[in-house]
Amino acid sequence: MVRMVQRVQAQARVPALAVALHRADRPLWAYQVGGTGTDAALGPATRFRIGSVTKTFTSVLVMQCRDAGLLDLDDPLGRHLELPAHGELTVRRLLSHTAGLQREPYGDVWDTLRAPQLDELVADLARVERVLPAGRRYHYSNLGMALLGRLVGVLCGGTWAEVLAERVLTPLGLADTSVDPGPSAATGFLVDAYSDEAHPEPPTDFGAVGPAAQLWSTATDMARWAAFLADPAALDPTGAVLAPTTLDEMRWPVTTTDETAWSAGFGLGLILVPYPERVVHVGHDGAMPGFLAGVYGRRGGDGTAGAMGCAVLASSGTAAEALELPHRLLAAAAEHDPADIVPWRPGPGAPGPLRGLLGRWWGEGFEYVFSWHDGALRARGADDPAGRPPAVFAPVPGSADVFRTVSGRETGELLRLTRDADGTVVGMHWATYRFTRRQETFDRYDFRV
């Protein structure tokens, strides 16, 4: 992996490249190559601008507010903020970049490198366009994320930066992540296309647009953050920052970023990059003048370790190869240093009243296998590939023969058992579809409901 990093640094001509890989079953791996462009040596504590990776933090704060009952994702912004325009846009649409709001605040921010302050940002909303109807398609918006940052501050009673430090950075131990570069930050560069000259980029403060792109961090902090996004229970076992089920919700694809090449999707504030064998990389890229960042966690697939996250931070604004490197490193780690296989051990069987339903059933003309593993009733298609997760059921309180599907196929739907006079399960209804012990047409019943 060292050679992979060295090759990208040399071939993409990156003044400073810092990389870290986090996983639950191995020590943290970190590597740096190049120089900071300052008198300070490049090392694990060197901070880089992470740009739009900042959006993942703001999105987690929004979901914290939702879980605390301070907002609903389908609330219009105007329910919580006084805005001169666009108050009808919903939190969910802004998180998923499907609100249709223009990309940047009013004015020429990238010409002046002067971001608006909060009052100015809000006042100028009257001159901002809705460039697309809400829900029409993916359209990335820094302005939308800035408004969500304002929402978080209002609901939590502080500035966005204060709330972020208190509710995310401190609990997760991200001590080197800050809105400020600190004393040992790398300089960002534009590397000349036709010579070896590297031009320093001017430092920028993004003001009210900070919730979209302001943060500085280290590769080690960002690898830990990527691991949290992929496997929150491993880094936050009590759910103090965010419940694992809420991260599951954030990782569910809301839209694709391209209508024909479905190579990436967007959830609630998170970029989702699918790979074969049911692998997905979840995180975000970042770009600011002189800096690029790629921060992704890995989920699924053979060899993937728990809490597996990778960060690549570069002090060049043009080294696009750096954005592919975290994906390559995650894949290489899973292939060449796979997670250990956990030995199987015998466990308790199904409770007596459920043992009779285990085995093969037919529904909608297809065969399914119901089983009991890890203390729960499960079901999967008889022809499902090995890597496809089963449906998992949980008992409905007060109903001995009714279960709720809590994950997998038909999540949320009910499974109802029907027993004969002897208590034997003779039929089932799952999501209202009839399941029988042998294949039957829709008009034939072997049991009564």
Backbone torsions as a table, in degrees:
resi	resn	phi	psi	omega
1	MET	NA	-30.3	177.2
2	VAL	-59.5	-43.5	-179.5
3	ARG	-65.5	-34.8	176.7
4	MET	-60.7	-42.8	179.4
5	VAL	-68.4	-45.4	-179.9
6	GLN	-60.6	-39.6	-178.9
7	ARG	-64.8	-43.5	178.3
8	VAL	-64.2	-42.5	-179.9
9	GLN	-61.1	-42.2	-177.5
10	ALA	-74.8	-46.7	-175.0
11	GLN	-74.2	-35.7	178.9
12	ALA	-88.6	-4.6	175.7
13	ARG	57.8	62.6	-178.6
14	VAL	-100.4	120.2	-179.6
15	PRO	-56.2	-43.0	177.4
16	ALA	-140.5	132.9	179.8
17	LEU	-133.3	123.0	179.1
18	ALA	-121.5	134.2	-174.8
19	VAL	-135.2	144.3	173.7
20	ALA	-145.7	146.8	177.6
21	LEU	-127.6	123.1	179.6
22	HIS	-109.7	138.1	171.9
23	ARG	-155.1	151.8	-172.9
24	ALA	-70.2	-24.6	-171.2
25	ASP	-104.8	6.1	-179.9
26	ARG	-140.9	158.2	172.7
27	PRO	-63.4	153.3	176.8
28	LEU	-58.6	133.9	176.2
29	TRP	-109.8	130.6	179.6
30	ALA	-141.1	147.2	-179.2
31	TYR	-151.8	142.5	178.0
32	GLN	-134.0	146.9	176.7
33	VAL	-146.0	138.0	-179.5
34	GLY	110.8	-158.5	-179.5
35	GLY	-137.2	158.3	-173.9
36	THR	-78.4	-17.0	-172.6
37	GLY	83.0	5.4	177.8
38	THR	-129.5	-176.2	177.1
39	ASP	-72.6	-16.3	-179.1
40	ALA	-79.7	141.2	178.1
41	ALA	-75.2	148.3	175.5
42	LEU	-73.2	130.2	-179.7
43	GLY	-159.2	-175.9	-178.1
44	PRO	-59.6	-25.0	-178.2
45	ALA	-90.9	0.8	179.2
46	THR	-69.3	128.7	179.6
47	ARG	-94.3	145.7	176.2
48	PHE	-126.0	155.8	171.8
49	ARG	-73.0	129.6	-178.1
50	ILE	-104.9	-0.3	172.4
51	GLY	54.0	-127.0	-171.4
52	SER	-72.9	-6.0	169.1
53	VAL	-58.6	-25.0	175.0
54	THR	-52.9	-34.3	-177.4
55	LYS	-60.4	-30.5	179.3
56	THR	-66.4	-34.3	177.1
57	PHE	-68.4	-45.0	178.7
58	THR	-61.9	-38.3	-180.0
59	SER	-65.5	-39.8	176.7
60	VAL	-63.5	-39.6	177.5
61	LEU	-62.2	-40.8	178.1
62	VAL	-61.5	-43.2	-179.4
63	MET	-68.8	-31.0	172.2
64	GLN	-60.0	-44.4	178.9
65	CYS	-62.0	-39.6	178.5
66	ARG	-63.2	-47.0	-177.8
67	ASP	-65.1	-27.5	178.6
68	ALA	-83.5	-0.3	179.1
69	GLY	80.4	14.0	-179.2
70	LEU	-82.1	-18.6	178.8
71	LEU	-156.8	165.9	169.5
72	ASP	-115.4	143.5	-177.5
73	LEU	-61.1	-23.8	179.0
74	ASP	-94.6	8.8	173.4
75	ASP	-67.6	138.4	167.6
76	PRO	-72.2	148.5	179.9
77	LEU	-56.1	-36.3	-177.2
78	GLY	-63.6	-14.1	175.7
79	ARG	-70.6	-23.0	-175.1
80	HIS	-120.8	-21.5	-177.3
81	LEU	-125.8	144.8	172.0
82	GLU	-86.5	112.0	-175.0
83	LEU	-127.9	143.5	178.8
84	PRO	-76.3	-16.4	-179.1
85	ALA	-163.2	159.3	173.9
86	HIS	67.6	18.7	176.8
87	GLY	-67.9	-12.3	-180.0
88	GLU	-81.2	-11.4	-179.7
89	LEU	-68.7	138.0	-174.6
90	THR	-92.3	158.3	178.7
91	VAL	-59.6	-44.6	-178.5
92	ARG	-60.4	-43.6	-179.6
93	ARG	-65.1	-38.4	179.0
94	LEU	-69.1	-39.4	178.7
95	LEU	-62.6	-36.7	-175.4
96	SER	-96.6	5.3	-179.7
97	HIS	58.0	40.5	176.0
98	THR	-121.7	19.4	-179.2
99	ALA	-81.8	-18.3	-178.5
100	GLY	81.6	9.0	179.9
101	LEU	-75.4	146.6	-179.4
102	GLN	-59.1	160.2	-169.4
103	ARG	-68.4	-44.8	-172.0
104	GLU	-119.9	165.0	173.4
105	PRO	-60.6	165.5	179.1
106	TYR	-60.6	138.5	178.2
107	GLY	107.3	-173.8	-176.3
108	ASP	-109.2	70.3	-174.8
109	VAL	-59.5	-38.3	-174.7
110	TRP	-81.5	-9.8	169.5
111	ASP	-85.0	-45.7	-175.0
112	THR	-87.4	-21.7	-171.6
113	LEU	53.6	30.0	175.7
114	ARG	-117.9	109.0	179.3
115	ALA	-83.4	149.1	179.5
116	PRO	-70.3	152.3	169.6
117	GLN	-83.1	173.0	-167.5
118	LEU	-60.1	-48.6	-179.1
119	ASP	-61.0	-40.0	179.6
120	GLU	-67.2	-41.8	178.9
121	LEU	-58.8	-46.0	-178.5
122	VAL	-68.0	-45.5	-178.2
123	ALA	-61.0	-37.3	-177.0
124	ASP	-76.7	-4.3	177.0
125	LEU	-60.1	-26.0	178.2
126	ALA	-64.6	-20.2	179.9
127	ARG	-105.6	7.0	-178.5
128	VAL	-91.8	145.6	-177.9
129	GLU	-96.0	147.6	158.6
130	ARG	-91.1	106.8	-174.2
131	VAL	-83.7	-15.2	178.7
132	LEU	-145.1	153.8	172.6
133	PRO	-63.0	146.6	178.3
134	ALA	-58.8	133.2	177.7
135	GLY	82.8	-2.8	-176.7
136	ARG	-65.9	-45.5	-178.8
137	ARG	-170.2	172.8	176.9
138	TYR	-68.3	129.4	173.7
139	HIS	-148.3	108.9	-172.8
140	TYR	-64.4	137.4	-176.9
141	SER	-144.0	110.1	170.1
142	ASN	-65.0	-35.9	179.4
143	LEU	-61.5	-42.2	179.5
144	GLY	-60.6	-41.6	179.6
145	MET	-70.3	-32.6	175.8
146	ALA	-61.9	-40.3	178.2
147	LEU	-66.3	-35.6	176.6
148	LEU	-67.2	-35.4	174.7
149	GLY	-62.9	-39.4	175.8
150	ARG	-63.8	-40.6	179.0
151	LEU	-59.9	-45.2	179.8
152	VAL	-60.0	-44.6	-179.6
153	GLY	-61.4	-43.6	-179.3
154	VAL	-65.4	-44.9	-176.5
155	LEU	-70.7	-29.9	-175.2
156	CYS	-100.9	-3.9	174.7
157	GLY	74.6	43.5	177.3
158	GLY	-169.1	-176.7	172.7
159	THR	-77.0	161.9	176.9
160	TRP	-56.4	-43.6	-177.9
161	ALA	-64.5	-40.8	179.5
162	GLU	-64.6	-45.4	-179.4
163	VAL	-64.0	-41.4	179.7
164	LEU	-60.4	-47.7	-178.7
165	ALA	-62.6	-42.9	-175.7
166	GLU	-71.9	-40.2	-167.8
167	ARG	-101.8	-13.8	-178.6
168	VAL	-130.2	-57.3	-172.0
169	LEU	-63.2	-48.0	-179.1
170	THR	-66.7	-49.2	-179.8
171	PRO	-59.7	-32.4	-178.1
172	LEU	-93.0	2.2	177.5
173	GLY	69.9	30.9	179.6
174	LEU	-91.9	68.7	-171.6
175	ALA	-71.6	-20.8	-178.1
176	ASP	-100.4	17.3	177.1
177	THR	-109.7	128.1	-172.1
178	SER	-158.5	162.3	173.5
179	VAL	-74.8	-12.0	-179.1
180	ASP	-109.9	150.6	-179.8
181	PRO	-70.7	-26.1	-176.8
182	GLY	77.3	178.6	-172.4
183	PRO	-78.5	-14.0	-173.0
184	SER	-121.3	32.0	-177.6
185	ALA	-77.0	150.3	173.4
186	ALA	-75.2	152.3	172.4
187	THR	-85.0	138.1	176.5
188	GLY	-89.0	143.9	-174.4
189	PHE	-131.3	152.4	161.0
190	LEU	-103.1	113.5	-179.1
191	VAL	-84.7	125.1	-176.4
192	ASP	-59.9	136.6	-176.5
193	ALA	-68.5	-25.3	-171.2
194	TYR	-121.5	11.6	175.1
195	SER	-152.9	-178.8	179.6
196	ASP	-93.7	12.4	-178.6
197	GLU	-77.6	138.0	177.1
198	ALA	-116.2	120.8	-176.8
199	HIS	-96.3	120.9	177.6
200	PRO	-63.3	137.7	175.4
201	GLU	-90.8	147.5	-178.9
202	PRO	-69.4	143.6	175.1
203	PRO	-67.1	145.9	-177.8
204	THR	-132.2	143.2	171.2
205	ASP	-114.3	125.5	-172.2
206	PHE	-88.9	7.4	171.6
207	GLY	50.8	-126.5	-177.4
208	ALA	-70.0	-14.1	177.2
209	VAL	-90.9	6.7	179.7
210	GLY	-52.9	-39.7	179.1
211	PRO	-60.4	-12.5	178.3
212	ALA	-96.1	-23.7	-169.3
213	ALA	-163.6	15.4	-168.7
214	GLN	-83.4	-25.8	-163.6
215	LEU	-70.4	149.5	169.0
216	TRP	-114.3	149.6	179.3
217	SER	-163.6	177.6	175.7
218	THR	-106.4	162.4	178.7
219	ALA	-64.3	-36.2	-178.8
220	THR	-67.8	-42.6	175.7
221	ASP	-61.0	-42.6	-175.8
222	MET	-73.2	-30.0	173.8
223	ALA	-65.6	-37.6	176.6
224	ARG	-65.7	-41.2	178.1
225	TRP	-63.0	-43.4	178.3
226	ALA	-61.0	-39.6	178.0
227	ALA	-64.1	-37.4	177.2
228	PHE	-63.5	-43.2	-179.4
229	LEU	-63.6	-32.3	-178.9
230	ALA	-85.8	-34.7	-172.2
231	ASP	-145.7	70.2	-172.5
232	PRO	-62.3	-31.6	-177.6
233	ALA	-63.1	-26.8	-178.5
234	ALA	-74.8	-32.8	-177.8
235	LEU	-102.0	-18.0	-177.4
236	ASP	-138.4	66.4	-170.1
237	PRO	-61.8	-24.8	179.5
238	THR	-90.7	-3.0	-177.4
239	GLY	68.4	28.1	-178.2
240	ALA	-65.0	-35.1	178.6
241	VAL	-87.5	-50.8	-179.8
242	LEU	-160.5	139.8	179.0
243	ALA	-66.9	141.3	177.0
244	PRO	-54.7	-35.0	179.0
245	THR	-65.8	-29.2	177.3
246	THR	-72.0	-38.9	173.8
247	LEU	-63.6	-36.9	174.4
248	ASP	-56.6	-43.0	180.0
249	GLU	-63.9	-42.1	-179.7
250	MET	-65.1	-31.2	-177.2
251	ARG	-83.7	-6.5	179.7
252	TRP	-74.1	129.4	-176.8
253	PRO	-64.3	130.2	175.2
254	VAL	-98.7	-36.5	-176.9
255	THR	-154.3	161.2	170.5
256	THR	-95.0	156.9	178.9
257	THR	-87.8	-11.5	177.5
258	ASP	-144.1	131.4	-172.0
259	GLU	-73.4	-15.6	-179.2
260	THR	-115.2	-37.6	177.4
261	ALA	-99.0	96.8	-175.9
262	TRP	-83.7	57.9	-177.5
263	SER	-94.8	-7.9	177.3
264	ALA	-155.8	150.0	177.4
265	GLY	-132.1	175.8	178.1
266	PHE	-131.2	130.7	174.5
267	GLY	-98.6	-136.9	176.8
268	LEU	-95.1	84.8	179.6
269	GLY	85.5	2.2	-175.4
270	LEU	-124.6	138.9	171.9
271	ILE	-84.7	138.4	-177.9
272	LEU	-122.7	121.7	-178.6
273	VAL	-117.3	108.2	-177.4
274	PRO	-83.1	148.8	176.0
275	TYR	-133.0	165.4	178.7
276	PRO	-60.4	165.3	178.8
277	GLU	62.7	34.2	173.8
278	ARG	60.6	35.7	174.5
279	VAL	-97.7	139.7	173.7
280	VAL	-136.7	137.7	172.9
281	HIS	-102.3	130.2	-173.6
282	VAL	-125.0	130.8	-179.6
283	GLY	166.7	-133.4	-178.2
284	HIS	-167.5	154.1	169.1
285	ASP	-99.6	162.0	177.1
286	GLY	-141.6	143.5	177.1
287	ALA	-144.4	126.9	173.5
288	MET	-138.3	162.9	179.9
289	PRO	-51.6	113.9	178.4
290	GLY	90.6	-1.1	-175.3
291	PHE	-140.4	146.9	169.0
292	LEU	-134.8	148.2	-180.0
293	ALA	-144.3	140.8	171.8
294	GLY	-130.5	121.4	-174.5
295	VAL	-132.8	110.0	-174.4
296	TYR	-142.1	142.6	169.4
297	GLY	-104.7	157.4	-176.5
298	ARG	-114.6	135.5	178.2
299	ARG	-130.6	140.5	172.7
300	GLY	82.7	169.6	175.3
301	GLY	86.6	154.6	179.4
302	ASP	-69.3	132.0	177.2
303	GLY	94.2	-12.1	-179.3
304	THR	-73.5	126.7	179.4
305	ALA	-83.4	162.5	171.9
306	GLY	-66.7	151.5	177.2
307	ALA	49.6	51.4	-176.2
308	MET	-99.5	114.9	-179.0
309	GLY	-143.3	149.1	-177.7
310	CYS	-135.0	142.1	176.2
311	ALA	-130.8	136.7	174.4
312	VAL	-126.9	119.3	-179.1
313	LEU	-119.7	129.5	-173.5
314	ALA	-128.2	141.7	178.3
315	SER	-96.9	41.7	174.5
316	SER	-137.7	136.5	178.7
317	GLY	-87.2	1.1	-174.4
318	THR	-123.8	1.1	-174.8
319	ALA	-86.8	74.4	-175.0
320	ALA	-60.0	-25.5	179.4
321	GLU	-60.4	-26.9	180.0
322	ALA	-64.3	-28.4	-178.3
323	LEU	-75.2	-21.1	175.8
324	GLU	-86.7	-20.8	-172.7
325	LEU	-61.7	-42.2	179.7
326	PRO	-60.5	-35.6	178.7
327	HIS	-66.7	-40.7	179.5
328	ARG	-67.7	-40.0	-179.5
329	LEU	-67.7	-41.0	177.6
330	LEU	-61.8	-44.3	179.5
331	ALA	-64.8	-40.6	-179.5
332	ALA	-66.0	-40.7	179.7
333	ALA	-64.2	-41.9	179.7
334	ALA	-67.6	-32.7	-178.3
335	GLU	-80.9	-46.0	-170.7
336	HIS	-97.0	-17.5	174.8
337	ASP	-137.3	64.8	-173.3
338	PRO	-67.4	157.0	175.0
339	ALA	-60.9	145.6	177.3
340	ASP	-63.1	145.1	177.9
341	ILE	-82.8	123.1	-178.3
342	VAL	-75.8	125.4	-179.6
343	PRO	-62.7	142.6	173.0
344	TRP	-79.2	141.4	175.9
345	ARG	-132.6	145.2	178.4
346	PRO	-59.3	148.0	178.6
347	GLY	-139.3	-179.2	-179.4
348	PRO	-67.0	148.7	177.7
349	GLY	-81.7	-177.9	179.4
350	ALA	-67.5	150.2	173.7
351	PRO	-57.5	150.2	-175.7
352	GLY	-48.8	-47.8	-177.6
353	PRO	-64.6	-14.4	-177.5
354	LEU	-104.7	-10.4	-174.2
355	ARG	-63.6	-32.0	-178.0
356	GLY	-71.0	-16.4	-178.9
357	LEU	-92.6	-9.6	-178.5
358	LEU	-67.2	147.6	179.4
359	GLY	118.5	-153.6	-170.2
360	ARG	-94.0	137.1	176.6
361	TRP	-136.4	160.7	179.6
362	TRP	-119.6	135.8	175.0
363	GLY	-146.7	134.0	-178.3
364	GLU	56.3	27.4	178.4
365	GLY	86.8	1.3	-178.4
366	PHE	-119.1	152.8	-176.9
367	GLU	-94.2	138.6	178.9
368	TYR	-128.8	154.7	177.3
369	VAL	-118.3	120.4	175.5
370	PHE	-99.0	134.7	-174.7
371	SER	-145.7	172.7	178.3
372	TRP	-125.0	114.2	179.1
373	HIS	-141.3	144.2	176.5
374	ASP	52.4	37.0	174.1
375	GLY	76.6	19.2	-178.3
376	ALA	-145.1	150.9	172.9
377	LEU	-76.3	136.0	-177.4
378	ARG	-134.3	162.0	175.0
379	ALA	-148.7	144.9	174.8
380	ARG	-150.0	154.5	175.9
381	GLY	-64.6	140.8	-178.1
382	ALA	-60.0	-27.5	-178.6
383	ASP	-104.3	11.3	179.7
384	ASP	-63.5	142.0	173.0
385	PRO	-63.2	154.7	-171.9
386	ALA	-59.0	-33.2	-175.2
387	GLY	-82.6	-6.7	-177.8
388	ARG	-76.6	127.2	-177.6
389	PRO	-65.2	144.5	177.2
390	PRO	-76.7	164.4	165.1
391	ALA	-75.1	138.9	-180.0
392	VAL	-122.1	136.8	-174.9
393	PHE	-115.7	149.7	173.9
394	ALA	-128.2	143.1	-179.9
395	PRO	-61.9	143.5	172.0
396	VAL	-86.6	121.5	-177.1
397	PRO	-54.7	134.2	177.7
398	GLY	83.7	0.7	-178.9
399	SER	-133.2	100.7	-172.9
400	ALA	-62.9	-29.1	-175.5
401	ASP	-114.2	25.4	176.9
402	VAL	-128.0	132.2	-178.4
403	PHE	-127.6	152.1	175.4
404	ARG	-106.2	134.5	174.8
405	THR	-76.2	116.7	-174.4
406	VAL	-101.9	-14.3	174.3
407	SER	-161.1	163.0	-179.8
408	GLY	80.9	-156.8	-177.4
409	ARG	-57.0	135.9	176.7
410	GLU	62.2	35.1	177.3
411	THR	-52.9	133.3	179.8
412	GLY	95.1	-21.5	-176.5
413	GLU	-81.7	160.1	-179.8
414	LEU	-92.0	147.0	168.4
415	LEU	-114.9	120.7	-178.6
416	ARG	-115.0	130.4	179.2
417	LEU	-95.9	143.9	173.3
418	THR	-119.7	127.9	-177.8
419	ARG	-114.4	154.3	174.0
420	ASP	-87.0	-173.3	-175.8
421	ALA	-63.4	-23.6	179.2
422	ASP	-87.9	-1.6	-179.4
423	GLY	88.2	5.3	178.4
424	THR	-79.0	136.0	176.8
425	VAL	-72.9	116.3	-177.1
426	VAL	-110.4	-7.8	179.4
427	GLY	-169.6	163.2	178.9
428	MET	-143.6	153.2	169.0
429	HIS	-122.6	123.2	179.8
430	TRP	-122.5	118.8	-174.6
431	ALA	55.9	33.1	179.7
432	THR	76.4	-4.9	177.3
433	TYR	-83.4	139.4	-176.6
434	ARG	-78.4	134.2	176.3
435	PHE	-118.9	129.7	-175.7
436	THR	-129.7	163.5	-177.6
437	ARG	-73.1	-18.1	175.7
438	ARG	-134.6	162.4	-176.7
439	GLN	-68.8	128.1	-177.4
440	GLU	-139.6	156.7	173.6
441	THR	-73.9	165.9	-176.1
442	PHE	-66.9	-24.0	-175.0
443	ASP	-93.2	10.2	-176.4
444	ARG	-116.0	130.9	-178.3
445	TYR	-117.1	137.4	170.5
446	ASP	-108.4	-2.2	-177.9
447	PHE	-155.0	163.5	179.0
448	ARG	-109.0	146.0	-179.6
449	VAL	-90.7	NA	NA
